[in-house]
Amino acid sequence: MCDRPGRALCERCRGELIRLSPPVCERCGSPGAWPVRRCPECSGRRLAFARASAAVIYDSRAKAFVRSWKEHGRRRLAIEAASLVAEVVARPEVDALTHVPGDPERAWKRGVVPPRGLAVALGDLWDLPTCEPLRRSRSLPRQRGLALAERRRNVRGSVVAEGEVPRAVCLVDDVYTSGATADACASALRKVGARRVEIVTLARAVR
C-alpha cells in the first residue's frame, strides 16, 4: 500500500486499515449508530445467508490492498488477508469453509482465484476443512460501477452448487459490496443441502 520495499504488508499499512467493529447490523454486517437485527441496507430483502461479517472497511487503502492481491498476482497477500479476518471476525460455528467461485476467464488471466486462497488460509487458522461445491454457470460482466439493483440482476442464477455440502457452511469472499454475489452463492448452497450459510469477507463497502 505504501510502495516501500519490504514485507507484503508492513505494520504501518496494516494499522491504517480500518477495522469493522460493533455496532453492526446482525444480518448483513453494515456498521451503524446502534446494533440492529436488520438495517436499511438489508431490510425487505430475502437473503439466503444467515449472517455476513467482514474485517475492514473497503476504503482507498483496502482497495489498494485488494487490487495488488487480485490484479497483480500477489498470492501471498491471501495469508495477510486471512490474518486480518481472524483478528476481527470470530471463528464461525460451521462444518466447513467454501469460497465464491472465480469467473473462468478472469481466473485464467490471473492464474489464481483470490477467495480460494483466503478460504484455505482461514481454514488453517481456524482449523476448518474447505470444500469447493460452487461453480459459475456463466461469465459475468464486471460488477464495478453498477448500481445495486443492476448488481443483483447481474448475478442472479450465475452460480450453481454440485455434490454434497455440509449443513452449516461459511462462504468466503474478498469484498462484500451489495451482497448480491453472497446471496446467489448462499442460495445455490442451500439448494443442495446447506441449512445455514454464513458469509465472511476481508472487506466491506460502507455507504
C-alpha positions in Angstrom: 0.0 0.0 0.0 2.9 2.4 0.7 5.0 1.0 -2.2 8.1 0.7 0.0 10.3 -2.3 -0.2 9.9 -5.0 2.5 7.2 -7.4 3.5 4.0 -7.7 1.6 2.0 -5.7 4.2 4.0 -3.6 6.6 2.9 -2.9 10.1 2.1 0.7 9.3 -0.1 -0.1 6.4 -1.8 -2.9 8.3 -2.5 -0.5 11.1 -4.1 2.0 8.7 -6.7 -0.4 7.5 -10.0 0.5 9.4 -11.3 -2.5 11.3 -15.1 -3.0 11.4 -16.3 -3.1 15.0 -19.7 -3.1 16.7 -22.3 -1.8 16.5 -23.2 -3.5 13.2 -26.3 -5.0 11.6 -26.8 -8.5 12.9 -27.7 -9.8 9.4 -25.5 -8.1 6.8 -22.7 -6.6 9.0 -23.3 -3.0 8.0 -21.9 -0.6 10.6 -24.3 1.9 12.2 -25.1 4.0 15.3 -26.6 1.1 17.2 -27.0 -2.7 16.8 -30.0 -3.8 14.8 -31.3 -7.1 13.5 -32.0 -5.6 10.1 -30.6 -2.3 8.7 -32.0 -0.2 5.8 -29.5 -1.9 3.5 -30.9 -5.5 4.0 -34.4 -4.8 5.4 -37.1 -6.0 3.0 -34.6 -8.3 1.1 -35.0 -12.1 1.2 -31.4 -13.2 1.9 -30.3 -16.8 1.6 -27.5 -16.3 4.2 -27.8 -16.1 7.9 -25.1 -13.5 8.7 -22.3 -11.6 7.0 -19.1 -10.4 8.7 -16.1 -8.5 7.4 -12.8 -7.4 8.8 -12.1 -4.0 7.4 -13.9 -1.1 5.6 -13.4 -1.1 1.8 -11.8 2.4 1.6 -9.0 3.6 -0.7 -6.4 1.7 1.4 -8.3 -1.6 1.4 -8.9 -1.1 -2.4 -5.1 -0.8 -2.9 -4.5 -4.0 -0.9 -7.2 -5.9 -2.8 -6.0 -4.6 -6.2 -2.5 -5.8 -5.6 -3.8 -9.2 -4.4 -6.3 -9.8 -7.2 -4.9 -7.9 -10.2 -1.1 -8.0 -9.7 -0.7 -11.7 -8.7 0.4 -11.1 -5.1 -0.8 -14.5 -4.0 0.8 -14.4 -0.5 -1.5 -11.5 0.4 -4.1 -14.1 1.0 -2.2 -15.0 4.1 -2.2 -11.4 5.2 -5.9 -11.1 4.5 -6.7 -14.2 6.5 -4.7 -12.8 9.4 -6.7 -9.6 9.3 -10.0 -11.5 9.1 -9.1 -13.8 12.1 -8.1 -10.7 14.1 -11.6 -9.2 13.7 -14.1 -11.9 12.9 -14.9 -14.7 15.4 -14.5 -18.2 14.1 -17.9 -19.2 12.7 -19.7 -22.2 14.1 -19.7 -24.2 10.8 -18.6 -27.5 9.5 -16.5 -26.2 6.6 -15.4 -23.2 4.6 -16.1 -22.7 0.9 -15.4 -19.8 -1.4 -17.1 -17.7 -4.1 -16.1 -19.3 -7.4 -13.9 -17.3 -9.8 -15.0 -16.3 -13.3 -13.3 -18.8 -15.6 -11.9 -16.2 -17.9 -10.5 -13.9 -15.1 -9.2 -16.9 -13.2 -7.3 -18.0 -16.3 -5.8 -14.5 -16.7 -4.9 -14.1 -13.1 -3.8 -17.7 -12.6 -5.5 -17.7 -9.2 -8.9 -17.4 -7.5 -8.3 -15.0 -4.6 -11.3 -16.1 -2.5 -10.0 -19.7 -2.7 -6.6 -18.6 -1.3 -8.3 -16.7 1.5 -10.5 -19.7 2.4 -7.5 -22.1 2.5 -5.6 -19.7 4.7 -8.5 -19.2 7.0 -9.1 -22.9 7.2 -5.5 -23.3 8.5 -6.1 -20.5 11.1 -9.5 -21.7 12.2 -8.8 -25.5 11.9 -11.7 -25.9 9.5 -11.8 -28.0 6.3 -12.5 -26.5 2.9 -14.7 -27.7 0.1 -15.5 -26.4 -3.5 -19.1 -27.2 -4.4 -19.7 -24.0 -6.3 -19.0 -23.1 -9.9 -20.0 -20.3 -12.3 -22.8 -21.3 -14.7 -21.9 -18.3 -17.0 -19.3 -15.5 -17.2 -20.3 -12.1 -15.8 -19.6 -8.6 -17.0 -17.7 -6.6 -14.4 -19.7 -5.5 -11.4 -17.7 -2.4 -10.8 -19.7 0.8 -11.3 -23.1 -0.9 -11.4 -26.0 0.2 -9.3 -27.2 -2.1 -6.5 -30.2 -3.3 -8.5 -28.1 -4.0 -11.5 -25.6 -6.0 -9.5 -28.4 -8.2 -8.1 -29.8 -8.8 -11.6 -26.4 -9.5 -12.9 -25.5 -12.4 -10.6 -29.0 -14.0 -10.3 -28.7 -17.6 -11.4 -25.0 -17.2 -12.3 -23.8 -19.8 -9.7 -24.6 -23.4 -9.1 -23.6 -25.9 -6.5 -22.9 -29.6 -7.1 -22.4 -32.6 -4.8 -22.9 -32.8 -1.1 -22.3 -29.8 1.1 -22.2 -29.5 4.9 -25.3 -28.5 6.8 -23.5 -25.4 8.1 -21.0 -23.7 5.8 -19.1 -20.4 5.7 -18.8 -18.8 2.3 -15.5 -16.7 1.9 -15.0 -13.8 -0.5 -12.7 -10.8 -0.8 -15.2 -7.9 -0.7 -18.8 -7.6 0.3 -20.3 -4.8 -1.8 -24.1 -5.2 -2.4 -24.4 -8.7 -1.0 -25.7 -9.9 -4.4 -22.9 -12.4 -5.0 -23.0 -13.7 -1.5 -26.8 -14.2 -1.8 -26.5 -16.0 -5.1 -23.9 -18.4 -3.7 -25.8 -19.0 -0.5 -28.9 -19.7 -2.4 -27.1 -22.3 -4.6 -25.6 -23.9 -1.5 -29.0 -24.2 0.2 -30.5 -25.9 -2.9 -28.1 -28.8 -2.4 -28.5 -29.3 1.3 -26.9 -26.5 3.3 -29.2 -25.4 6.2 -27.1 -22.4 7.4 -24.7 -20.3 5.4 -22.6 -17.6 6.9 -20.5 -15.0 4.9 -17.0 -13.9 5.8 -15.1 -11.3 3.7 -11.9 -9.4 4.1 -13.5 -6.0 3.3 -17.0 -4.4 3.2 -18.2 -1.5 1.2 -19.9 1.1 3.6 -22.4 3.6 2.4 
